[in-house]
Amino acid sequence: MTIPTDHPRYGSLITRERLAGFLREGIVSPEGLTAHGRGEAFDYLIGERTTESALLAEKTAAALLSSSQHPVISVNGNTAALAAREIALLQQASGAIVEVNLFHRSEERVRKITHLLESYGATVLTGTAERIVPLSHDRALSYPDGTGKADVILVPLEDGDRCEALRKMGKTVIAIDLNPLSRTARMANLTIVDEVTRAIPMITGFIGTLQEPEISLLLKTTDNNYFLKEAMKEMNRRLADALD
Ligand code: PTJ
């Protein structure tokens, strides 16, 4: 199907085709497509733009990554399919370790996602994954030199159980999740309610410009509930005015 470039939803239709292609290649899981649909619905509610509060959350994420001793970016199928280039650029700016962690894990998917990320210039941690996250299934598998040592971990589009388990391990968790009501959003230390391809470049940009004392101030004043409530308010405002 050819989509006319002047179609009002051209961008999201192209993204859907891209994800469907990555599904056929085995990079995105079938469940990843439903997760994307949920994300699209929330993005529509928030106006398909970065809100003021999301921008502050992105700046705070940059402060957390900048002050971390061992930052890690955890990448799954959806994130790689949507934002491989953005991940590579964030890695360059932050010096973070990039690690592939999957909900629907197979070694073949890990390999394919690793190759995709590498083709965009990311350096991906490889080796033998071990059961280091306190979960009973394959989501426990991660790398001792990555997640194992991480103090701050960025988890775009994470599931709630894994987010909770990472908190139990004492990690500072930064989530990117368009659903402010998800368990991940509520469990994380900091949630960026924004679309992943908008959020990551913002974080990267802030890393280049942030300095002390602003970094310390952002870290001291972080309040995840504030970010979730602001996102809900924004969605409510848009719904209230939707038919005007
Ligand atoms: O590749 P795998 O096997 O690791 O699987 C990845 C998925 C995403 C399928 C898995 O982690 C999963 O099931 O996640 P959830 O529990 O569906 O959570 C994904 C969250 O991300 C949901 O709250 C969505 O609203 C949100 N989301 C989806 N697309 C985007 C998004 N948030 C930001 N940007 C998006 N593009």
Boltz pocket constraint, residues with backbone or C-beta under 6 A from the ligand:
constraints:
  - pocket:
      binder: B
      contacts: [[A, 27], [A, 28], [A, 29], [A, 31], [A, 32], [A, 33], [A, 34], [A, 35], [A, 36], [A, 37], [A, 38], [A, 39], [A, 40], [A, 42], [A, 76], [A, 77], [A, 78], [A, 82], [A, 101], [A, 102], [A, 103], [A, 104], [A, 105], [A, 157], [A, 158], [A, 159], [A, 160], [A, 176], [A, 177], [A, 178], [A, 179], [A, 182], [A, 194], [A, 195], [A, 196], [A, 197]]
      max_distance: 6.0
